[in-house]
Amino acid sequence: MLDADEVAQYEAWKQNKLTSSTDLSVHSYNIEQEAAALAYEAGVRAGVNPIDHERLASLLRDNPYRRPGMTGFRKLTT
């Protein structure tokens, strides 16, 4: 027979473990980096006059989250 106090302690530990854990998976990291890249691009689009196409394209091309070696990297097709 299981000790009721030990079962209660285990359930409390398990609940704390499940609610306090952080997702450290590669997939989670990649989503976080993609979100940062998209936020940068949204900020650039909101802050730059859409008529200034060259400046907008330059800032989007120079996105630090899309550089080679970053998880948000995408080859630009022109």
N, C-alpha and C positions, 0 to 999 in steps of 0.2 A: 504494500500500500504506500502511496506517495504521501509525503509530509505536506500538509496544506500550506504551511508557511513557506516552504521551499518552492512550491508551485507558484504561489503568489509572487515571491521574489523573482522567479524566472519570468513570469508574465510581465511584471513591471520592467525588468531588464529588456525583454524582447520589444515591448512597446517603445521604450526609450531608444533602443537601437534603430528601430524602423523609422521613427519620426525625426531622429537627429542625424541620420546619415546623409552624406553628400554624394551625389553621383559623380564619380571620378572617371567614368568610362570615356573612351576615345570619342564615341558618338556624341556624348554630352558636350565635350570640349569643342568638337567641330561645330556643333549647333551654336554654342556660345560665340565662337569666332565669326561665324557667318552672321550672327545677329549684330555684332560690332561693325562688321563691314557694311551691312545694310543700313544701320543707324548712321554711319558716316556719310553714306551716299544720300540718304534722306535729308540729312542736315545740309549737305552741299546743294542739293536741289532746292531746298527751302530758302537758303541764304544767298544764292547767286541768281542774278537777273537772267531769266530764261532766254532773253534776246542775245546775251553774250555767250554764244555757242562755243567759241574757242576756249574761254575761261572755264566754262562748265565741263567741257570734255577733258581739259587739262587736269582739273581737280579730281574728276572721277578716275582718270587714268592713273593719277598719283596716289590713289587710295592706299594708305599704309597697310591696311588689312588684306589687300589683294595682291601684295607683292609676292614674287616667287619665294617659296619657303614658308609662307604663311598658310594656314589651313583654309583661308578664304580665297586662295589664289584661283583665278580663272584666266585662261588665255583670252585676250581681247581679239576679236575678229574685226577687222576694219574694211 
